[in-house]
Amino acid sequence: MSNISRLTLGPVLFNWRPETLRDFYFRIADEADVDTVCVGEVVCSKRSPFFTPHLPEVIARLASAGKEVVLSSLALIMTQREVNEARDLAGTEGWLVEANDVSVAAMMGAKPFAIGPMVNVYNEGTLAYLESLGAIRACLPAELPASIIGQLAKTAQCELEVQAFGRLPLAISARCYHARSRNLAKDGCQYVCADDPDGMAVDTIDDEAFLAVNGTQTMSYHYLDLLGELTSLRDLGVRRFRLWPQNVDMVAVAALFRGVLNGSMEVAESARRLAELCPNAEFANGYIHGREGHVFVEADE
């Protein structure tokens, strides 16, 4: 397995305006130092029709820029229409498909595919089973500590990817939290999730920052920041790191992670610059240290 570290830009999880999303991917193609770009609707199939007309042009632009393009599936498939769309995605030729629902993995037949972070891979047995179906890459769930990641890396036949930046996707539901917050039904949601391009923050009854919601998705309130853990994770055998798109300068974010990976930038300096790029964010890295997900563990702790 290659020793080269690679950066993946995960699919945009938020409901950005179609033209905004198109232009975002165009800039990623032209300027971002990332190896792989995931595209596709993961959270809510009702959003898909708005961006679908732009998708061929986006894929072509990314591919012509030398990026590996991965097509990401929905994380929760419930209706017959969504089943049909998943089958069409699984049948796509020429592009790697990322299964965020295990049913999509079952649809792939003999074709190689990637496992997305919404599929729970917590142990060697699960990983081996998915590899037997054809998984050649697996983005691991955010809750795993480094000790478990290291154990998985010892037996993995596929390429392992670890989430390294951005609000973490924690759960998906049949209910739409955004619609409920506006006293709307899910079927008449008016796409209010578009009002929160980085997700809607949720506080506890004690007014403490708790989670964020994005339509039907529950996310972390804090932004994950694993700049300080990249080297140790690479030593464990991880060769790929995922950056989740946020409504910030993702080209600059990718440059910071690339700088740490190739040794051209110190962690402290990159962390300082990351804070400047995300002035409204609070950072966390607790899960990787076996701690609560919302805490930030300094390098000397």
Secondary structure, DSSP 4 states (H G I P E B T S, - for coil): -----EEEEPPP-S---HHHHHHHHHHHHHH---SEEEES--S-GGGHHHHGGGHHHHHHHHHHTTPEEEEEPPS---SHHHHHHHHHHHT-SSSEEEESSHHHHHHTTTS-EEE-TTS---SHHHHHHHHHHTEEEEEPPTT--HHHHHHHHHH-SSEEEEEEEEEEEEEE-SS-HHHHHTT--GGG-TTGGGG-TT-EEEE-TTS-EEEEEETTEEEEEEEEE-GGGHHHHHHHT--EEEE---SS-HHHHHHHHHHHHTTSS-HHHHHHHHHHH-TT--EE-TGGGTS-TT----TT-
